[in-house]
């Protein structure tokens, strides 16, 4: 599992969903959590954090947002040399096979279908952490 001081960025256009994710993460012991309301807001935050030497170590992003969708943000992260290995989980109401395949081919670390429980989030985090450690 990721350490409790992992720097996490939650991105969702719905404040309620950001609160739910943050509550679930703090319930799992995480202490360093930032929030953004859209991919367009998040991208400069991600770049700034990386250039300051304190990059986000885990990104949880909604798929459907008005200005920049989570999949677009994922593609930006995956094409940036200094960010391409950042664990990235898409949170979505989409469960169609084509959407999931598109996310997987774009390099998503994992995905969570809404609605979800804290247990589901924890299992996804364990899986992504295991992949991240194995990839090093």
C-alpha positions as CSV (number, residue, x, y, z in Angstrom):
1,X,0.0,0.0,0.0
2,X,1.1,3.6,-0.6
3,X,2.7,5.3,2.4
4,X,0.4,7.6,4.4
5,X,2.4,10.7,3.3
6,X,1.9,10.0,-0.4
7,X,1.1,13.2,-2.2
8,X,-2.3,12.7,-3.8
9,X,-4.3,14.9,-6.2
10,X,-8.0,14.4,-6.4
11,X,-9.7,15.8,-9.5
12,X,-13.4,16.0,-9.9
13,X,-15.8,18.7,-11.0
14,X,-18.3,17.7,-8.3
15,X,-17.3,19.0,-4.9
16,X,-19.3,16.3,-3.2
17,X,-17.3,13.6,-5.0
18,X,-14.0,15.2,-4.0
19,X,-15.2,15.2,-0.4
20,X,-16.2,11.5,-0.6
21,X,-12.8,10.6,-2.1
22,X,-10.9,12.7,0.4
23,X,-12.8,11.2,3.3
24,X,-12.1,7.7,2.0
25,X,-8.4,8.5,1.6
26,X,-8.1,10.1,5.1
27,X,-9.9,7.1,6.5
28,X,-7.2,5.0,5.0
29,X,-4.6,7.1,6.7
30,X,-3.5,9.4,3.9
31,X,-2.5,12.9,5.1
32,X,-1.3,14.9,2.0
33,X,-4.2,15.4,-0.3
34,X,-4.8,18.3,-2.8
35,X,-7.9,18.9,-4.9
36,X,-8.7,20.3,-8.3
37,X,-12.1,20.9,-9.9
38,X,-11.2,20.0,-13.5
39,X,-8.3,18.6,-15.6
40,X,-7.7,22.1,-16.9
41,X,-7.1,23.3,-13.3
42,X,-5.2,20.2,-12.4
43,X,-2.6,20.2,-15.2
44,X,-0.7,23.4,-14.1
45,X,-0.9,22.1,-10.5
46,X,0.7,18.8,-11.6
47,X,3.4,20.6,-13.6
48,X,4.1,23.0,-10.7
49,X,4.4,20.3,-8.1
50,X,6.8,18.3,-10.4
51,X,9.0,21.3,-11.1
52,X,9.1,22.2,-7.4
53,X,10.6,18.8,-6.6
54,X,7.4,17.6,-4.8
55,X,5.4,15.9,-7.5
56,X,2.1,14.2,-6.8
57,X,2.7,10.6,-6.3
58,X,-0.9,9.5,-7.1
59,X,-3.6,11.0,-9.2
60,X,-7.3,10.2,-8.8
61,X,-9.3,11.8,-11.6
62,X,-12.9,11.8,-12.7
63,X,-13.3,10.8,-16.3
64,X,-16.1,13.2,-17.3
65,X,-15.4,16.9,-16.5
66,X,-16.5,20.0,-18.5
67,X,-13.2,21.7,-19.5
68,X,-10.7,18.9,-19.7
69,X,-11.7,15.3,-19.3
70,X,-9.7,12.8,-17.2
71,X,-8.7,10.9,-20.2
72,X,-7.2,14.0,-21.8
73,X,-5.3,14.8,-18.6
74,X,-4.1,11.2,-18.4
75,X,-2.6,11.5,-21.9
76,X,-0.8,14.8,-20.9
77,X,0.7,13.1,-17.9
78,X,1.8,10.0,-19.9
79,X,3.5,12.1,-22.5
80,X,5.5,14.2,-20.0
81,X,8.9,12.5,-19.3
82,X,9.0,13.6,-15.7
83,X,5.4,12.5,-15.0
84,X,4.8,9.5,-17.2
85,X,5.2,6.9,-14.4
86,X,2.9,8.7,-12.0
87,X,0.1,6.3,-10.8
88,X,-3.1,7.5,-12.3
89,X,-6.6,6.1,-11.4
90,X,-9.7,7.2,-13.4
91,X,-12.9,7.4,-11.4
92,X,-15.9,7.1,-13.7
93,X,-19.5,6.2,-14.1
94,X,-18.5,4.7,-17.5
95,X,-18.3,0.9,-17.4
96,X,-18.6,0.2,-21.1
97,X,-15.9,-2.1,-22.4
98,X,-14.8,0.4,-25.2
99,X,-14.2,3.2,-22.6
100,X,-12.2,0.9,-20.3
101,X,-10.1,-0.3,-23.3
102,X,-9.4,3.3,-24.3
103,X,-8.3,4.1,-20.8
104,X,-6.1,1.1,-20.6
105,X,-4.4,1.8,-24.0
106,X,-3.8,5.4,-22.8
107,X,-1.9,4.1,-19.8
108,X,-4.3,4.4,-16.9
109,X,-3.0,2.5,-13.8
110,X,-6.5,1.4,-12.8
111,X,-10.1,2.6,-12.8
112,X,-12.9,2.7,-10.3
113,X,-16.6,2.7,-11.4
114,X,-18.9,5.0,-9.4
115,X,-20.5,4.5,-7.0
116,X,-17.7,2.9,-5.0
117,X,-16.9,2.0,-1.4
118,X,-13.8,2.8,0.6
119,X,-13.0,-0.9,0.4
120,X,-13.0,-0.8,-3.4
121,X,-10.7,2.3,-3.3
122,X,-8.4,0.5,-0.9
123,X,-8.2,-2.6,-3.2
124,X,-7.4,-0.4,-6.3
125,X,-4.7,1.4,-4.4
126,X,-3.1,-1.9,-3.3
127,X,-3.2,-3.1,-6.9
128,X,-1.7,0.1,-8.3
129,X,1.0,0.2,-5.6
130,X,2.0,-3.4,-6.3
131,X,2.2,-2.5,-10.1
132,X,4.2,0.6,-9.3
133,X,6.7,-1.3,-7.1
134,X,7.0,-4.1,-9.6
135,X,7.7,-1.6,-12.4
136,X,10.7,-0.1,-10.6
